[in-house]
């Protein structure tokens, strides 16, 4: 039997295995990145690495602001 399957059974099933390896957590982050990229695009327009990181940071901050604003408008 494959060692991963053996460990799966030794841990007591899917839930303990999932918690140990944090399986399924990645989709959360990928959805967040995807929504930001859909809104602002994938390209950084800055040339210096430092400025490119600042630009990416501002994109994520602004995406979060827009989501909060849209949520407030929807429930107002």
C-alpha positions in Angstrom: 0.0 0.0 0.0 1.3 3.5 -0.8 2.6 5.3 2.2 0.3 8.3 1.8 -2.8 6.0 1.8 -1.4 4.2 4.8 -0.9 7.5 6.7 -4.5 8.5 5.7 -5.9 5.5 7.4 -3.5 5.8 10.4 -4.6 9.3 11.0 -8.2 8.2 11.2 -9.7 9.3 7.8 -10.1 12.4 5.6 -10.7 15.1 8.2 -7.6 14.5 10.3 -5.5 14.1 7.2 -6.9 17.3 5.7 -6.2 19.3 8.9 -2.6 18.0 9.2 -1.7 19.0 5.6 -4.1 22.0 5.4 -5.6 20.5 2.3 -8.1 22.8 0.6 -6.7 26.0 1.9 -5.1 27.0 -1.4 -8.3 27.7 -3.3 -9.1 30.6 -0.9 -6.0 32.4 -1.8 -6.3 31.6 -5.5 -9.7 33.1 -5.6 -8.5 36.3 -4.0 -5.6 36.6 -6.4 -7.9 35.8 -9.4 -10.4 38.5 -8.5 -7.6 41.1 -8.2 -6.1 40.1 -11.5 -9.5 40.2 -13.3 -10.0 43.7 -12.0 -6.6 45.3 -12.6 -4.8 42.9 -15.0 -1.7 40.7 -14.5 0.8 43.2 -15.7 3.0 45.5 -13.5 3.8 48.7 -15.3 6.7 49.7 -13.0 10.2 48.6 -13.9 12.0 48.6 -10.6 11.3 45.6 -8.4 10.6 47.8 -5.4 8.0 49.8 -7.3 6.5 46.7 -8.8 5.8 45.3 -5.4 4.3 48.6 -4.3 2.0 48.6 -7.3 0.9 45.0 -6.6 0.2 45.9 -3.0 -1.9 48.9 -4.0 -3.9 46.7 -6.4 -4.8 44.3 -3.6 -5.7 47.1 -1.2 -7.9 48.8 -3.8 -9.5 45.6 -4.7 -10.5 45.1 -1.1 -11.8 48.7 -0.8 -14.0 48.1 -3.9 -15.4 44.9 -2.5 -16.2 46.6 0.8 -17.8 49.5 -1.0 -19.9 47.2 -3.2 -21.0 45.2 -0.2 -22.0 48.3 1.7 -24.0 49.6 -1.3 -25.7 46.2 -1.8 -27.0 46.1 1.8 -27.8 49.8 2.2 
